[in-house]
Amino acid sequence: MFDKQRLGRLKWACRRGMLELDVLFMPFVESGFEQLDEEHQLIFERLLTFDDPDLYAWFMGHLACHDAEIKSMIEHILQRVKV
């Protein structure tokens, strides 16, 4: 599903304007993304379309994400980063 060009665009999208998000996304996309099934890869790709302030609030627990798929992906990323 993700050819080399699309994966490159995905990695570029992981470079955010906030360092706090960079340290979450970059290690995940380098070590965890390819282990996801296609459905979850698409959810991760969709996660990256949200604005940085929303992502920051969700990842830091300041606001609840009401999208179940995105919320699940956030929890997955946080779990992988903590390991």
Secondary structure as GFF3:
##gff-version 3
##sequence-region A 1 83
A	DSSP	alpha_helix	4	13	.	.	.	ID=ss1
A	DSSP	alpha_helix	19	31	.	.	.	ID=ss2
A	DSSP	three_ten_helix	33	35	.	.	.	ID=ss3
A	DSSP	alpha_helix	38	47	.	.	.	ID=ss4
A	DSSP	alpha_helix	52	60	.	.	.	ID=ss5
A	DSSP	alpha_helix	68	82	.	.	.	ID=ss6
###
